[in-house]
């Protein structure tokens, strides 16, 4: 395969898109391709650190993130922000046109940044939610939103879906869709940065605190107030890269201000049960490791709420709303669930991704 110049755009709403994008960027680099990354915020910081100068970077602000303490305020603010969202898409499109004229890219890959594509250069969207889950599940409105997303996503050659075509992890986010996608969806399998390691299972509960503010802090306070009630060895990461690295450990309960990705991967491998948010990237990581989990969705993020309820209903993992969290009770219940799993590990997914974009 000849060396390709690849423009790779990454959505910066949380770090999930950056971590799954990292898997693919490293695969492209290993094949000898040249990669330029469009990203912003914490996602850009993570990718710069992990890729260590092996890629060029272009900072470009992403869509607004009008998060709130209350779910209904989030949806109101997001609706009001739609003019700014579409202006962001137009700004992305102008940048892509300028970059492609100057740098002559061979491929464009966009993880959920819908303005990053080109009418001539082969473009691919990495996208796991052709259907948006709307609170109350109004089917007519969900179909309307799906139809609009279809129009935006059809500007690319293929939509690469990080899930299996059957028995997938994302449920109705990418299966049993209302619109005709005309075979444009290509299911490549899950993408997880974490890998199974042969490590002792010496942590009873590993708790990962995350989520956009103010919900991250609310979750942190709930966990720290209840963690002493848990039995066995418990490790907590607060997800605070803004703090100096620090660990408080009394021999049974350890609280880390922050963990780098390698340390967090090791902790997930060592844990018998993981307490975490139910973002799709996290769900893929749990499935890659085959872990039992207690899923606590971020308030107001309907996709996380759906995924927690979906895997709870299927009997894979236990899900509980943040405001209802009773850690000792819920961890005991979650331990009775078998955990998440997948028939298509990341190694297979990466091979399918490369085959798609190198064709």
C-alpha positions in Angstrom: 0.0 0.0 0.0 1.4 3.4 -1.0 1.9 6.0 1.8 -1.3 8.0 2.4 -1.6 11.5 3.8 -4.5 11.3 6.2 -6.5 14.1 7.9 -8.1 12.7 11.1 -10.6 14.8 13.0 -11.6 13.9 16.6 -14.6 15.1 18.5 -13.7 16.5 21.9 -16.9 15.9 23.9 -15.2 13.9 26.7 -12.2 11.7 26.1 -13.9 8.7 24.6 -13.5 9.8 21.0 -9.9 10.6 21.5 -9.1 7.2 23.1 -10.8 5.2 20.3 -9.3 7.5 17.7 -5.8 6.9 19.2 -6.1 3.2 18.4 -6.8 3.9 14.7 -4.2 6.7 14.4 -1.5 4.4 15.8 -2.6 1.7 13.3 -2.3 4.2 10.5 1.2 5.3 11.6 2.3 1.7 12.0 1.4 1.2 8.3 3.6 4.1 7.4 0.9 6.6 6.7 1.2 10.3 7.5 -1.5 11.7 9.9 -2.6 15.2 10.7 -5.0 15.5 13.6 -7.8 18.1 14.0 -8.9 18.3 17.6 -9.3 20.7 20.6 -9.4 20.8 24.4 -8.7 17.9 26.7 -8.9 15.4 23.8 -6.2 17.3 21.9 -4.0 17.3 25.0 -4.4 13.6 25.5 -3.6 12.8 21.8 -0.5 15.1 21.8 0.8 13.4 24.9 0.2 9.9 23.7 1.4 10.4 20.1 4.5 12.2 21.2 5.3 14.3 18.1 4.5 11.6 15.5 1.5 13.6 14.1 0.9 17.2 13.1 -1.9 18.9 15.0 -4.5 21.6 14.1 -6.5 23.1 17.0 -10.1 23.8 16.0 -12.9 24.4 18.5 -15.7 21.9 18.5 -19.5 22.3 18.9 -20.9 23.9 22.1 -21.3 21.7 25.2 -24.2 23.4 27.2 -24.1 21.0 30.2 -26.1 21.6 33.4 -26.9 20.2 36.8 -30.4 19.4 35.5 -31.2 17.2 32.5 -34.0 19.4 31.1 -31.8 22.4 31.1 -29.2 20.6 29.1 -31.8 19.8 26.4 -33.1 23.3 26.3 -29.6 24.8 26.1 -28.6 22.3 23.4 -31.6 23.2 21.3 -30.8 26.9 21.6 -27.2 26.2 20.7 -28.1 24.6 17.3 -27.3 27.7 15.2 -23.8 27.7 16.8 -23.5 24.0 16.0 -24.2 24.5 12.3 -21.8 27.4 12.2 -19.2 25.1 13.6 -19.8 22.6 10.8 -19.4 25.5 8.3 -16.2 26.6 9.9 -14.9 23.0 9.8 -15.8 22.8 6.1 -13.9 26.0 5.2 -10.8 24.7 7.1 -10.9 21.3 5.3 -11.2 23.0 1.9 -8.2 25.2 2.7 -6.1 22.3 4.1 -6.9 19.9 1.2 -5.9 22.6 -1.3 -2.6 23.2 0.5 -1.6 19.8 1.7 -3.2 17.4 -0.8 -4.6 14.8 1.6 -5.4 11.3 0.3 -8.0 10.4 2.9 -10.2 12.1 5.5 -11.4 10.4 8.6 -13.8 12.2 11.0 -14.8 10.8 14.3 -18.2 12.6 14.8 -17.0 16.0 13.5 -19.7 16.4 10.8 -18.2 19.3 9.0 -14.9 17.4 8.2 -15.3 15.8 4.8 -14.5 16.7 1.1 -16.5 16.1 -2.1 -13.5 14.7 -4.0 -11.1 13.2 -1.4 -12.3 9.9 0.0 -13.9 10.7 3.3 -15.1 8.4 6.1 -17.1 9.1 9.2 -16.5 7.1 12.4 -19.9 7.2 14.1 -21.6 4.9 16.5 -25.0 6.7 16.8 -26.9 7.2 13.6 -30.0 7.3 15.8 -30.0 9.8 18.7 -31.8 8.6 21.8 -34.2 11.4 22.9 -35.8 11.4 26.4 -39.2 9.9 26.3 -38.4 8.1 23.0 -40.6 10.2 20.7 -40.3 8.0 17.6 -41.3 10.7 15.1 -38.7 13.1 16.5 -36.0 10.4 16.6 -36.7 9.6 13.0 -36.5 13.3 12.0 -33.2 13.7 13.8 -31.9 10.4 12.2 -32.9 11.7 8.8 -31.0 14.9 9.3 -27.9 13.0 10.5 -28.2 10.8 7.5 -28.1 13.8 5.2 -25.0 15.1 7.0 -23.2 11.7 7.1 -24.0 10.9 3.5 -21.4 13.4 2.4 -18.8 10.8 3.2 -18.0 7.6 1.2 -18.7 5.3 4.2 -19.9 5.5 7.8 -17.7 3.2 9.8 -19.6 2.0 12.9 -17.5 0.8 15.9 -19.8 -2.1 16.7 -20.8 -5.5 15.5 -23.5 -5.9 12.8 -25.3 -8.3 15.1 -25.6 -8.6 18.9 -23.8 -5.3 19.2 -23.1 -3.2 22.3 -24.7 0.0 21.0 -28.3 -1.3 20.7 -30.7 1.0 18.9 -28.0 3.7 18.5 -26.9 1.9 15.4 -29.2 -1.0 14.8 -32.9 -1.4 13.7 -32.7 2.1 12.2 -35.8 4.0 10.9 -34.2 5.4 7.7 -32.8 3.6 4.7 -29.0 4.0 4.9 -28.5 2.4 1.5 -25.6 0.1 2.7 -23.5 3.1 3.6 -23.0 1.8 7.2 -20.0 -0.5 7.6 -19.8 -2.3 11.0 -16.1 -2.7 11.8 -16.4 -3.9 15.4 -15.5 -2.4 18.7 -12.5 -0.1 19.4 -10.9 -0.2 22.7 -7.5 1.2 23.8 -7.3 -1.1 26.8 -6.1 -4.7 26.3 -6.4 -7.8 28.5 -3.3 -8.3 30.7 -2.3 -11.3 32.7 -2.5 -9.6 36.1 -3.7 -10.8 39.5 -7.3 -9.9 40.3 -6.3 -8.2 43.6 -8.7 -5.2 43.5 -12.3 -5.9 44.5 -13.7 -2.6 43.2 -12.2 0.0 40.9 -14.2 3.3 40.6 -13.5 5.7 37.8 -14.9 9.2 38.3 -15.5 11.1 35.1 -18.0 13.2 33.2 -18.3 16.9 32.3 -18.7 19.4 35.1 -20.7 19.9 37.2 -21.7 16.2 37.1 -18.2 14.9 37.6 -17.9 16.7 41.0 -21.4 15.5 42.0 -20.4 11.9 41.3 -17.2 12.3 43.1 -18.9 13.6 46.3 -21.4 10.7 46.2 -18.6 8.1 45.8 -16.3 9.5 48.5 -19.1 9.8 51.0 -20.0 6.1 50.5 -16.8 4.3 49.5 -15.9 3.4 53.1 -18.9 1.1 53.2 -17.5 -1.2 50.5 -15.7 -4.4 51.4 -12.3 -5.5 50.2 -9.7 -3.5 48.4 -11.1 -0.4 46.7 -9.3 2.0 44.3 -10.8 5.3 43.1 -9.5 7.7 40.5 -11.0 11.1 40.6 -10.2 12.0 37.0 -8.6 15.3 37.9 -5.6 16.0 35.6 -5.7 19.6 36.8 -4.5 18.5 40.3 -1.0 17.5 41.2 -0.7 13.7 41.2 -1.5 12.4 44.7 -2.6 9.2 46.3 -4.3 8.7 49.7 -4.1 5.0 50.7 -5.0 3.5 54.0 -4.2 0.0 52.9 -7.8 -0.8 52.0 -9.1 2.3 50.2 -6.9 4.2 47.8 -7.9 7.5 46.2 -5.9 8.8 43.3 -6.3 12.4 42.0 -5.6 11.1 38.5 -4.3 8.1 36.6 -2.6 8.0 33.3 -4.1 5.7 30.7 -1.6 2.9 31.3 -2.3 2.9 35.1 -6.0 3.0 34.5 -5.8 0.1 32.1 -3.9 -2.0 34.6 -6.4 -1.1 37.3 -9.3 -2.2 35.1 -7.5 -5.5 34.4 -6.9 -6.1 38.1 -10.4 -5.3 39.2 -13.1 -7.8 39.9 -15.7 -5.1 39.3 -15.6 -1.6 37.8 -17.8 1.3 38.7 -17.9 3.8 35.9 -19.9 6.0 33.6 -21.7 4.3 30.7 -20.3 6.2 27.8 -19.9 4.1 24.7 -16.1 4.1 24.7 -16.2 2.8 28.3 -18.7 0.1 27.4 -16.4 -1.0 24.6 -13.4 -1.2 27.0 -15.4 -3.2 29.5 -16.4 -5.6 26.7 -12.8 -6.0 25.5 -11.8 -7.0 29.1 -15.0 -9.0 29.8 -15.6 -7.1 33.0 -18.4 -7.0 35.5 -19.6 -3.4 36.0 -21.8 -1.0 37.8 -22.9 1.6 35.3 -23.8 5.1 36.5 -24.7 7.4 33.5 -24.0 11.1 33.5 -27.2 13.0 34.2 -28.6 14.6 31.1 -26.6 12.5 28.6 -29.4 10.4 27.1 -27.0 8.1 25.3 -25.3 7.1 28.5 -28.7 6.7 30.2 -29.9 4.5 27.3 -26.7 2.3 27.3 -26.9 1.7 31.1 -30.6 0.7 30.8 -30.0 -1.4 27.7 -27.2 -3.5 29.2 -29.1 -3.7 32.5 -32.2 -5.0 30.6 -30.1 -7.6 28.7 -28.6 -8.8 32.0 -25.0 -7.9 31.1 -24.3 -5.2 33.8 -26.2 -3.4 36.6 -27.1 0.2 35.9 -28.3 2.8 38.4 -29.1 6.5 38.2 -26.6 8.8 39.9 -29.1 10.3 42.3 -30.2 6.7 43.4 -26.6 5.5 43.9 -26.1 3.4 47.1 -22.6 2.1 46.5 -22.5 -0.9 48.9 -25.9 -2.1 47.8 -25.4 -1.5 44.1 -21.9 -3.0 44.0 -23.2 -6.2 45.6 -26.0 -6.4 43.0 -23.6 -5.7 40.1 -21.4 -8.5 41.2 -24.2 -11.0 40.3 -24.2 -9.9 36.6 -21.9 -11.8 34.2 -20.3 -8.7 32.7 -19.9 -7.3 29.1 -18.3 -9.2 26.3 -17.7 -9.1 22.6 -17.2 -11.6 19.7 -15.1 -9.1 17.7 -12.1 -7.8 19.6 -10.3 -4.5 18.7 -7.5 -6.3 16.8 -10.1 -7.5 14.3 -11.8 -4.1 14.1 -8.5 -2.3 13.3 -7.9 -4.7 10.4 -11.3 -4.0 9.0 -10.8 -0.2 9.4 -7.5 -0.3 7.5 -9.1 -2.5 4.8 -11.9 0.1 4.4 -9.8 3.2 4.1 -6.9 1.7 2.1 -9.2 0.3 -0.6 
